[in-house]
């Protein structure tokens, strides 16, 4: 959670956006998904990080993800999108140097392409006081 009540004050300063992308055998689509996400990331005025959660992948998804310098990857063996997403959030927050209350967490799927303003819209909402 990025914006919330901390000592009675609403925290609306976002220093980092963490995008979690679970992926299970998405080699045919993940490259386009990451390209679209790169465009969305370039449109915001704060740091962004992407954690791709390689969940029981047996195709070329891992190779594609690890070839990208603009994303982080972790591996899980569960074939469960919810558990993969949760693992990505935990790993991403743990690896950040930003206080957790100043991280906005977003999630998208490895087989979809986000709009160019996807993160801009979320950041606008977060800075306006939204917390989910």
N, C-alpha and C positions, 0 to 999 in steps of 0.2 A: 504494500500500500504506500502511496506516495504522498498524498495530502491527507492529513488527519489531525486529530486533536493531540497536541503535545503541550502539556502544562496549561491547557485552556486556550491556547492560541491555534488558529487554523494555519497549518503549514502549507504554503502554496508555492514555495521555491522548489523548482525541479532542476537538479544539476545533471541528471543522467536519465536517459531512457534505456531500459533493458528490454529487448525484444527476445522472447523465447519462441523457438520454432521446433516443435516435435516433428520428427521425420522417420517414417518406416517405409523403406523401399520406394523412394520417390525420385530415382535417378532421372526419369523422363521429364520431371517438372521442376525440380528444386533449383536448377540454375536460373530459370526465368523468375522464380519466386524470389531468389536472392537479389537478382538484378533489379526487380521492382522495389524491393525493400531498400536497396542502395539509393535509389532515387528519392524515396521518402525520407531516408536518413539525411540526405544532403539538404533538405528543405527546413530542418529545425536548427535552432540556435543554441543547442546544448549538446553535450556528449551523448553518443549512442553506442550501445554494445548489442551484439546479437549472439545468442547462445543457441546453436542448433543441437538438439538432443537426438542423437542417432539411436533409434530404438529397434534393436534386433534386426538391423539392416543386413541383407544378403545380396543386394545388387550393388551398383556403383555409386550409391548415394554418399557413402563415406569418402570416397576418392574425390568426388566433386566438391564436397564441403571442405575437406582438408586442403584443397588447392586454393581456396579463397583466403586471402590475408585479412579480409575485413570481418570475419566471423570467428567465433570460438566454437569448439565442438566438444561434447561429452558423449559418452556411450552408456546406454542402459540396456538391459535385457528383460523386457517385460511385455512387449507388444501391447501396451496400454497407453493410450494418448494422454489420459489424465495424469497418470503416474509420471510419464515422461515430461509433461509440462511442469509438474511440481518439482521434479528433479532439476530441471533447467532454471527455475526460479531460485531454488536453494543455491545451486552452484553459481549462478550469476550474481546474486546478492552477496554471497560469501567472498567472491573474487573482487568485488568493487571496493574502491577506496572512499566512496561517497556514503554518507550516513543513509541508512535504509529509508528514513522518512523523506529523503530528497531524491529517491529513485522512483520513476514512473515505470510500472511494469506493463508491457503489452505482449500479446501473443497472437501469432498467426500460424497458418498451416503451410506445410512445405509444398502443397499442391495448388496454392492460390497465389494471386498477384495482388498486392495491396495498391491502393490508389496513391498517387504522388503526394497528396495532402493528408494521408492517413495519420501520420505522426504529428503533423501540424495541428490537426483537429484535436487529437488527444492532448497535446501539450496546452492548447488553448483552454480546454476543459479543465485540465489539472490546475492550471494557474488561476482559473476562475473558482476553484474550491472543490471540484469533483474529486472523489476518492476511489471511484471504481469506473 
